[in-house]
Amino acid sequence: MIEALLDFYKEKQVEIARDHQGEFVLIHSSKIIGFYPGVREAYLDAVEERNFEPGHFLIRQCVLPEDEVPLTFYSRLG
Amino acid sequence: MELSAFSKLIKPKPFYVLESNIGISLPWNPHGKGERPPSIPAIGIWDTGATHTVFDRSLIEKLGLKAVDRTSVNTSKGRQDAGIYVANVYLSGNIIIDLIRIIDGVVLGGDDETGKVLIGMDIISKGDFFLSTNPQGQMKFSFRIPSQGHDFPNLPPVSPDSVVQFPGPRN
């Protein structure tokens, strides 16, 4: 499920990130539902307002492909 | 937001690890109408070297969390894929960190059966984190939220770094 939503995001990534850099996008059923200032707002809209089932939507921060950086853990994560 | 805080003494066993008992649960909005889900106990390891909070994979499975995204993470063992989730973390002092992004991973250290959580800078930076060691070798760490500013009682003000410089190896 999440892979299909990620594929959809990647198709639109440049267009989305150009207009909404740094915001969080909510995607469900191959549709962009909205843009939010944080994960919290996106999650509440998905679950409390729209009754989306957890595991059936994507919340991702909008950044251009060249600006994507991996998260970093200097210790204790194997 | 009301001030909440806690302090804990840490002894080396044999090394200092900043651990505290915490609870974790499925995401829950304390200001919403939904019923509070049950929490499960975990060991929180306060880790300033972690940019984000990590739940050990066993805890992700135990809670039944569903991913909202995927990402790449750099660890000491190289780059790997990880899931991103949303969950709640409950700290001492009735501190609730709600609806925070969680990464899954294999949290190293410890041999007990309680799952481990790396409490990363995303939580630490929400408040004030204070660490000191007395002459008896007891380390005390405190956390308070929301931030009350840079000044802690009985601490000197911030001053420029004065790092002792060691000479290089002798020839």
Contacts between the chains, C-beta under 8 A, distances in Angstrom:
chain1	res1	chain2	res2	distance
A	2	B	67	5.2
A	2	B	68	7.9
A	2	B	69	7.3
A	2	B	70	6.3
A	2	B	83	7.9
A	6	B	69	7.7
A	6	B	70	6.4
A	39	B	68	7.6
A	39	B	86	6.2
A	39	B	99	7.0
A	39	B	100	7.6
A	39	B	101	5.0
A	40	B	86	8.0
A	40	B	98	7.6
A	40	B	99	4.3
A	40	B	100	7.8
A	43	B	27	6.3
A	43	B	68	7.0
A	43	B	86	4.8
A	43	B	99	5.6
A	44	B	29	6.1
A	44	B	32	7.4
A	44	B	99	7.1
A	47	B	27	7.5
A	48	B	29	6.8
A	48	B	32	6.0
A	48	B	34	7.3
A	54	B	65	7.8
A	54	B	66	4.0
A	54	B	68	7.7
A	55	B	66	3.2
A	55	B	67	6.9
A	57	B	68	6.8
A	58	B	68	6.4
A	58	B	69	5.9
A	59	B	68	4.4
A	59	B	69	5.8
A	59	B	84	7.9
A	59	B	86	7.6
A	60	B	69	5.0
A	70	B	71	7.0
A	70	B	72	3.9
A	70	B	73	5.7
A	70	B	74	4.9
A	70	B	79	6.0
A	71	B	51	5.4
A	71	B	52	5.4
A	71	B	71	5.9
A	71	B	72	7.3
A	71	B	73	4.6
A	71	B	74	7.1
A	71	B	82	7.6
A	71	B	103	6.3
A	72	B	51	5.5
A	72	B	73	7.3
A	72	B	74	4.6
A	73	B	47	7.9
A	73	B	49	6.6
A	73	B	50	5.0
A	73	B	51	7.2
A	73	B	54	7.1
A	73	B	73	6.2
A	73	B	74	6.8
A	73	B	75	5.0
A	73	B	76	7.6
A	73	B	105	7.5
A	73	B	118	7.3
A	74	B	49	3.5
A	74	B	50	7.5
A	74	B	76	7.5
A	75	B	47	6.1
A	75	B	49	4.3
A	75	B	50	7.2
A	75	B	76	7.1
A	76	B	45	6.6
A	76	B	47	5.9
A	76	B	49	7.5
A	76	B	50	7.3
A	76	B	107	6.1
A	76	B	108	4.9
A	76	B	109	5.8
A	76	B	118	6.0
A	77	B	50	7.0
A	77	B	54	6.1
A	77	B	73	7.1
A	77	B	75	4.4
A	77	B	76	7.1
A	77	B	105	4.8
A	77	B	106	6.9
A	77	B	107	6.5
A	77	B	108	6.9
A	77	B	118	6.7
A	78	B	75	6.6
A	78	B	76	7.2
A	78	B	77	5.7
A	78	B	105	7.5
A	78	B	106	4.4
A	78	B	107	7.7
A	78	B	108	4.8
